[in-house]
C-alpha cells in the first residue's frame, strides 16, 4: 500500500482558497486605483506626424538623421514621446510620434513648427519638403471583442462543468468550475499587479487560460476516477484515498505546466510585441491552473466528497431511526392486541 506523506494537500482547502482570494483583492484594489497597464497601441494618445517627400529616401541613413533631429527638438521642448513609427514609400514617408493624451494640441503644433524650422536649417535635410500634422487618437478598447470573449469564457465554464459532472462526478464538475473561475481571476489579478502591458490579446489569453484549466482538471479527475475503481482505494477512508490519488496526479500536472510555461516563455522571447502581449498573461494562467490542479482541485473534491458521505450517512441514519420507530410502533400495536 502506498505511504501517505506527512504533508497533506487535501486537508488545507482554506489555505488554497485564500491564495487566489488575496490575489484577487489585491488586483481589484490596484485595478480601481490604476487600472490595467494598457499598451500604447490601445491607449488614448496624441500624435505628431512629420511627413516628408522622396528626397529623404534617396540616401541611406537620412531618415535616421531626420529622427535624431526630431527627437532632439522634442527633448529641447521638454517633452517625451511614448513611441514612434517610421514608414516610407516611393512618394516619401513619415515619422509619427505618440505622446500622452494630456499633451496640449497647441504644444504639439508649436513643436511641429519648430521641427520644420530646424529642418530648414539642417545642411543635409533642408532640401526636402516637410509638413506636420497633429491628431488625437481615442481608443474604445474593443468592447465588443471583450464582451464576446467574456461570453466565450462563460460558455466554456458551463460546458466544462456539465461534461466533467456527467463523465466523472458532480463534485468534480463543481470543483472544475470553481478552479476555472479562480484561475481566470488570478491571471487577471497578476496581470494588473505586475503591470504587464495589456492589449485586446488579453481577452484571447483569458479564454485560453480557462480552457487550459479545464484540461488540467480533466487530467487530474480522469486519473482519480481510475484509481477509485481499484479495491485498494475503495477500502481506504475518503480523505486518505483522496490524498493518495492527489499524490498520483500532481507530477503529471506539474510536468504539463512546465512544458507549457517553457513554450510560452520562448514564444514571448522570440515573438513580436503582439505575440508577447498574448504569451505573458497565458504564462500566468498556466501557473494558476497548475496550482489549482495540484492543490485546489483535489482539496475541493475531498471536501465535497466528505460532505456527500456525511449526508449519505445522515440519511441512512435517519432511515434507520425511522424504521426502528416504525418497528417499535408495530410492536406496541401487537402487544396491545394481545392484551
N, C-alpha and C positions, 0 to 999 in steps of 0.2 A: 504494500500500500504506500502511496506517495506521502512523504512527510510534509506537514504544514509549516510554513515559515512563521517565525515568531511575530513578524510584522504582517498584519492582516490588512489587505487593501479594502476588503468589502465591508469592514465594520467602521469605516471612517467616512461615511457618506456626507456628514455635515461639513467636514473639512473640505472634501472635494467640491461640494456645492458652494462653500464660502469663497473659494478662489475665483470662479467666474463672476460671482455676485460683487465682490470687491473690485475686480477689474471693470465691471460694467458701471458701477457707481463712479469710480474714478474717471472713466471715459465719458460718462454723461456730464459730470461737472466740468471737465475740460472742454467738452463739445459746446456746452451752453456759454462758457466764458470765451473761448477762442474759435470754436467751430472746427471743422476739418481743415487740414492744410491743403488748400486747392492748388493744383498745378497751374502754372502761368497760362496754360492753354485753355483752362476752363474758368479763369478768374476775370472779373471785370478789370479793364485796364484802359490806358490812354496810349495812343501810338503816334510817333513822329516818323514820317516816311520821307526819305531823301531819294528822289528819282533822278537818274542820270541818263545821258544818251550813250550811243555805242562807243564813243571815244574812250570811256573808262575801260571798256572791254578790250581795247586794241592792244594793250601791253600787259604782260603778266605781272601781277603784284600791284597793279594800280588800284584795284578795288580794295586791297588790304590797306593801301595808303589812304583811301577815302574813309575807311572805317576808323583808322587811327586818328585822322583829323576830327571826325565827328565825335569820337569818344573823348578826345581832349577838350573839345568845346563843351561837351556835356559836363565834364569834370570841372572846367572853369566856371560854368554856371552853377556849380554846387548842387548838381542833380545826379541821380544814379538811375540807370535803366535796369529792368528786371531781366530782359533777354533781348536778343537781336537776331534778325534773319536776313540773309543775303540771297538775292535772286537776280538772274540776268538772262537775256536772250539776244537775238541778233539786232534788235532795235535799241537795246540799252539794258537797264536794270534798275534795282532799287535796294536800299538798306532800310529795314523797318526796325525801329527801336521801341520797345514796350516799357511803359512807365506805370507806376502805381495809379490807381483810379482817382486818388485825391489830387493828383498833379493838375494845376490850372491850365486850361487851354491857352490862355494868353501867355503863360510862361513858355509853353512849348512852341507857340508861334514865334515868339521873340528868339528862342533858341534856334529854330529853323532858319530865321533870317540871319542870325549870327554865323551859322554854319555856311550858308550860301555866300556870305561876305568873306569868310575865311577862305572858302574855295577859290573865290576870285583873286585872292592874293597869293595863292599857292603856285609856285613855279611849274609844277607838274600837272596839277589838276585844273588850272584856271581855264584851259581850252575847252572843257566840257560844258554842257548845258544842264543846269540843275533846277529842280523845283522842290518845294516842300509841301507836305500835307499833314494835317493834324486831325486825328479822329478818335472817337470814344467807342470802345468795344464793350458791349454788355452781353454777358453770357447767361442763359437761363438754366444752366446745369442739367439740361436734357431731362426735365422732369418726367416726360412721357416714358423715356427709356428706363428711368429709375423705377417708376411705378410698374412697368412690365416685368422688370427684374424682381421686384417685391412679390408680385403675383406668382411668378415662377417659383420663388423660394417657398411660398406658402403651399402651392400645389405639390411641390416635391416633398415637403414635410408630411403632408396628408397622405400622399401615395405611399411614402416610406412607412408611415405608421400602420396603414392598412395592410401592406404587404408583410411586414415583419410580424404584426399581430396575428395574421391568418397563417402564415407559413411556420412561425415558431410559437410564440405565446403572446397573450395580450400584454403581460408585464414587460416583455422585451420590446414590443412596439411602443409602449408608453415611454420606456427608458430611451429608445432611439429618438423619439420626438423631443424629449427634454434635452438630450445631448445635442441634437441638431440646432435647437434654439440657443443653447448655451455656447456652442462653438461659434455660431454666427455672431453672437453678442461679444464674445472675447475677441474675435478677429476685428470687428469694427472698433471696439474699445482700444485695442492695442494700436490700430492704425491711427487713431486720434491721439493717443498718448505719445507715441513715438514720432508724431508729426511727419508721417510718410506722405509725400505729395499724392494727392488724390485726383484722379480723372474719372470719366464715366466708366473706365475699366473696373472700378471698384464694384459696380453692380454685377458684372460678369464674375468677378472673383468671389462675390458673396454666394452666387448660385453654385459655383464650383465647390466652395467650402462646404456647403450643405450636402451636396452630392457625395463629396469625399467622406463626410461624417457618417452618412448613411452606409457607404461602403465599409467603413471601419466597423460600424455596429453589426453589419451583416456578417463580416468575417468572424467577429467575436461570438455572436449568438449562434452561428452555424456550428462552431466548434463546441460550444456549451451544450447544444442540443445533442450532438453525437456522444458527448461524454455522459450526459444524463441517461442515455439508453443502456449504459453498462450496469451490471449488477453491483460493481464496486461503488459507484456513485449513488445508486438508488438506496444502498444500505447506509449511507452517511447521513448525518443530520444536515438540514438545509444549509446552514451557514458554513459548515465545513465543506460541503460539496461545492458551493458557490466559490469559496476561496480557492479550492483545488482547481476548479475549472478556470478561474481568472488567471491563476499562475500558469496554466497551459496555453493561454491565448496572448499574453502580453508581449511575448518575444516576437511573434509574427506581426503583431500590430506595430511594435516599435521598429522592426525591420522595414515594414512597408512605409512608415513615416519617414525613416532616414533616407530611403531611396527617393521618395517624393521630394523631400527638402533639398537633397543634393541636386536633383534635376532642376528644380525651380531656382535654386541659387545660381547654377550655371546659366540658366535662361536669363536671370536678372543681370548677370555679369556681362554676357556676350550679346544679349539682345539690345534693341534700341530703347528709347525712352518710353514708347508706348507699351512695349513688352514688359519693361521693368515695372511700370505702373500696375500691371496685372499680376506679375510674379511675386512682388513683395507682400501684398495682402494675402495672396494664396499661401505663402510660406507660413504666415501667422495662423491661417485657417488650418493648415495641415498639423501644425504643432498643437493647436487647440483640440483638434479631432483625435490626435494621438493620445493626448492627456485624458480626454473623456473616454476613449476606447479602453485604455489601460486601467483607469481609476474610477471614473464616474459611472460609466455604464454598468459594470458588474456590481457596483455598490447599490445602485438604484434597483437592479433586478433582485438583488438579495433582499432589500427592504420590502419590495412588492411581494416577493415570494414568501417571506416570513409572515407578512401581513395576511397573505392569502391562506397560508397554512393555519394561522391563528383563527381566522374567520371560519375556515373549514372545521377546525377542531371545536370552535364555539358552537357552530351549527350542529355538529354531531352530538355535542354535549346537550344542547337544547332538545334535540330529538330524543336522546336517551332519557332525559328527565321527563319529557312529555310521555314517553312510552311507560316509564316507571310509574308516573302519576296515574296514567290510564289503567295500568295493571292493578294498582292499589285500589282504584275506584271499583274495578270489576270484582276484586277480592272482597271488598266491603259489601257489594251487592249480593254476591253469592253467600256471604256469611249472614246477611240479613234475611235471605230467603230460607236458610236452614233454620233460623230462629223462629 
